[in-house]
């Protein structure tokens, strides 16, 4: 995965394939910061037209542009509702764990994470978008196999694009 936005950042970055650079996309509202590094899977295309999103579950400070080999443990199914209510798009966030040596027992599946931590993440995903006037809904959680299938679909969609 490629890191766009570092953990604890209020600045949301976005990769621009034309320039090969990361641009500052927006500043999150006061009180919001990314709980984990936020990034994307290269060579994928999600339903929203962007590469598939991923949150990288680590306390490490991974800088913007870092390429990190991760295992997928699950995901959060997110529906974005356009302002005219006429169109909804899925914009799921997969959850990945870096494959590093010397880690202290990283989670391997979604159920390894505390339920309160998952609920906090879902609240963040809704809240930081709502602060910008966007309507998003959490429509479920993806287990490891569902998340891996979503990654496969996004990779195939990218090839056919």
C-alpha positions in Angstrom: 0.0 0.0 0.0 1.1 3.6 -0.5 0.7 6.0 2.4 -1.1 9.3 1.4 -1.8 10.7 4.9 0.3 9.9 8.0 -1.2 8.8 11.3 -2.4 11.7 13.5 -2.4 14.2 10.6 -5.1 16.8 10.2 -3.9 17.4 6.6 -5.4 15.0 4.0 -3.1 14.3 1.1 -4.1 12.9 -2.3 -1.8 11.3 -4.8 -1.8 12.8 -8.3 -0.8 10.3 -10.9 -0.2 13.0 -13.6 2.6 14.7 -11.5 3.6 11.8 -9.4 3.3 14.1 -6.3 1.1 14.2 -3.3 -1.0 17.4 -3.0 -2.6 18.8 0.0 -6.3 18.0 -0.5 -7.9 19.5 2.6 -7.4 20.3 6.2 -9.7 18.3 8.5 -11.9 20.2 11.0 -10.6 20.9 14.4 -10.7 17.8 16.6 -10.2 15.4 13.7 -7.0 13.6 12.8 -6.4 10.3 11.1 -6.1 7.6 13.7 -3.9 5.5 11.5 -2.0 6.1 8.3 -4.4 6.4 5.3 -3.4 5.3 1.8 -4.3 3.3 -1.2 -3.6 0.1 -3.2 -1.7 0.9 -6.4 -3.1 -0.4 -9.6 -6.7 -0.7 -8.2 -9.9 1.2 -9.1 -12.7 1.4 -6.5 -16.3 2.1 -7.3 -15.7 5.9 -6.5 -13.2 6.1 -9.4 -10.1 6.3 -7.1 -7.7 3.6 -6.0 -9.0 1.4 -3.2 -8.6 3.0 0.2 -6.8 1.4 3.1 -6.1 2.3 6.7 -2.7 0.9 7.9 -3.1 -0.3 11.5 0.2 0.6 13.1 1.6 3.0 15.7 4.6 3.6 13.5 5.0 7.0 11.9 4.8 6.2 8.2 5.5 9.2 6.0 3.6 10.3 2.9 4.7 8.3 -0.1 5.9 5.2 1.9 5.3 1.9 0.2 4.3 -0.7 2.8 3.7 -4.4 2.4 0.6 -5.3 4.4 -1.8 -8.1 5.1 -5.5 -7.4 4.9 -7.5 -8.2 8.0 -10.9 -6.8 7.0 -12.6 -3.5 6.2 -15.4 -1.0 6.8 -18.2 -0.8 4.2 -19.0 2.8 3.6 -21.7 4.4 1.4 -21.3 8.0 0.3 -24.5 9.8 -0.6 -24.2 12.6 -3.2 -25.8 15.9 -2.2 -28.7 15.5 -4.6 -29.5 12.1 -3.0 -29.8 10.6 -6.5 -26.6 8.7 -6.4 -24.8 6.6 -3.8 -21.3 5.1 -4.1 -19.5 2.5 -2.1 -16.2 3.8 -0.8 -15.0 1.1 1.5 -11.9 1.4 3.6 -9.9 -1.8 4.0 -7.8 -2.4 7.0 -4.2 -3.6 6.6 -1.4 -4.6 9.0 2.2 -4.0 8.0 4.2 -7.2 7.6 7.2 -6.3 9.7 9.4 -8.4 11.9 9.6 -7.5 15.5 5.9 -6.6 15.9 4.1 -7.4 19.1 1.3 -9.8 17.9 -0.5 -7.7 15.2 -4.2 -8.4 14.5 -4.7 -11.1 11.8 -8.5 -10.8 11.4 -11.0 -8.0 12.1 -12.3 -9.7 15.3 -8.8 -9.3 16.8 -9.5 -5.6 17.1 -11.4 -4.3 20.2 -15.0 -3.5 19.3 -14.7 0.0 20.8 -11.8 0.7 18.6 -13.7 -0.3 15.5 -16.7 1.8 16.6 -14.3 4.8 17.1 -12.9 4.3 13.6 -16.5 4.2 12.1 -17.4 7.4 14.0 -14.3 9.1 12.6 -15.0 8.0 9.0 -18.5 9.5 9.3 -17.6 12.5 11.3 -14.7 13.9 9.4 -16.7 13.8 6.2 -19.8 15.3 7.9 -17.7 18.2 9.0 -17.3 19.0 5.3 -21.0 18.6 4.6 -20.7 15.2 3.1 -23.2 12.4 4.0 -21.6 9.0 4.5 -23.0 5.9 6.2 -21.4 2.8 7.6 -23.2 -0.1 6.0 -21.2 -2.9 7.6 -17.9 -4.5 8.2 -16.0 -6.8 5.9 -14.2 -9.8 7.2 -10.8 -10.8 5.9 -12.2 -12.8 3.0 -14.7 -10.1 1.9 -12.0 -7.5 2.0 -9.6 -9.6 0.0 -12.4 -10.2 -2.6 -13.0 -6.4 -2.7 -9.3 -5.9 -3.4 -9.4 -8.5 -6.2 -12.4 -6.8 -7.8 -10.7 -3.3 -7.6 -7.5 -4.8 -9.2 -9.5 -6.3 -12.1 -11.5 -3.1 -12.5 -8.2 -1.2 -12.9 -6.9 -3.6 -15.6 -10.1 -3.2 -17.6 -10.1 0.5 -17.3 
